[in-house]
Amino acid sequence: MKVLVTGATGFIGSHLAEMLVNAGYEVKTLARPTSDTAFLKVLGVEIVFRDIVDATAVKEAVKGCQHVYHIAAMTSRLTRSKKEYEAVNVEGTKNVVHAALSANVERLVYGSSAGVYGSVTANIPTDEHTQPHPNSYYRASKLIGERAMLAAHRQKGLPVVIARISSIYGPRSMNWRGLFQAIAARRFRMIGTGENHVHLGYVSDLVEGLRRCAETPDIVGQCYILTGNEPLQLRQLVGMVAQELGLPQPQGSVPAAPFRAFYALAQGVYHRLGIEVPHAHRHELFFTDRILNIAKAQKELGYQPQVSMRQGIQQTVQWYRGQGYLS
């Protein structure tokens, strides 16, 4: 079977491409000419050097593929304008929709984000029935992408399955590198008590979940939350990282009130005026209480995360050390 993975030069996409190649699939990807494709070339992935915003290029890339995994996105790690997010995450996604319909693909898996729920502080745990309430340009663009996919499913029979992906960690992840480095350098300071919950997924578990979204029969039009088994309090996560680094639990904290006030103000500006305040999400880790319910994915996909938080942190630390990110 031939499959297309958009975003295969990124963290999740590269792991997905690697897993599919190892499973015997013929894998193809769409990559910008400036992207680092060395890893994919070693894997033997077919690379089309074009951009997701080029509708003609996307149509050519999808041609001949039975499954498409649409993972490419302008991510929340970037500070970009609303227009830029929409160009890639909305218009690029629509290009994939049109191409998939034209090629009559058997299954399209859309990699959305659990961030579409916004800053979850109530109605815990969050599941697929929880009302989305995005609070950033990136998260709003991912929800618009979902709606475009589902509209094409209802109106034209697009065989799409949506995966709402939590924050993911593991080797090649850059999102969590700063936290690990701050703890390693003994510069980390908790904002508040650290009793709020974070719910992370390990990358190998996540890509297996994506494959199940592509291969499980009779689930088109469905949406699934994919994450790990273990929501942890932030202070527990920090303690696990410190322990793996051979360090004591970081001590000391700074008062949360000033940071919380700024965050609340920024949320109000976004929801009332539609304007994203720069750096508004920099400290969100300390204020969001996120517990995600994966019961639907477990029941309908047979999704069962295999890597514990302790194992995942150990493997992530080993990779960071191997890359020279940690002493």
Phi, psi and omega in degrees: 000140178257132182230150175252132174241108173281147181077023184287350175275353180270183185299298183292315182299323180292321177292322178295314179300317180298315180297318181292319177299314180295336178273000175099007179280152170270114190251138180232150176216163176248124183222143175293149182302335181274354184286152175277109184249013184303315182298317181292325178296320177298322179289340183088020178288136175284126186245125173256114185275079177215178186251148181298338180278355178267103186299321180295318179296319180296318180299319179293322181293322183286332184305130178088358181262137177275323178239145175232129173251112182263097183252338184300137178194154165279120193269171181286350177288344181264147176256100184230170180282163177302320181297320180292318177298318182292324180299318183272307190278339178255300182293321176299320178294320177297326176299319178295319178302308182297320180293319180295321177295317181296322182273354180056049181294156181281328181202137174239122177255122181258119178278093177269198185224139172294349175295346178298342178282350181078207180272095186282119177230359180215179180054043180275139358277157179277135175228188185292345179268351178294136182291123176298145180210067186298146185231029175201164177300316181299309184295321177297320181294325178292323178291321176298321176299317176303313184294325176295319178297313183290327176296319178293328176294312182293318188272328187231004176078023178302124183278068186259146169232134183256131176247116175270106189267132177283182171296130186244143179228170180139180178307137181081002177280130175260342184299327186255001183299318182300318179296313181298319180292321179296319178293317180298324181272003182059035177255355184287134173229127179290138170262115185082207187269341183075017181273354175289159185260144169240147183228101185254155173241144177275143193297323180293325175294317183298313183291330173295321176297320177296319179297322178294327175297328180279330192251345180285127182286157170063037178232012182298142182087358182267161179234138182226136170276130178239121177201193180272179180281336197241094168291138181234152167293146183304320181295330176291318178300314180299319179297320179295318179297313180301316180299317180294331178277357181077028183240157175288162175304128178303136181251159176088150179209168176245150181301138183278337191307311181297320180291319180295322180296316178297318181297316179297319178298314180298321177297318179297318179298317181295311186287332180270323186247349181073023182248127179271122180283129180305138178066015183297331185258010184300324183247019183299330180309328185273349188243343182268132177253095190247116172232121185252142182260117181256019184300321181295315179295322178296316184287314189267333180256344189071025182286125180216100180306138185253339187260121178287163178300319181295317178296317182295319178295319178301314181291325179292316178300317180300318180292316178302318179295319180297331179272355180084014180280337179235143179279000000 
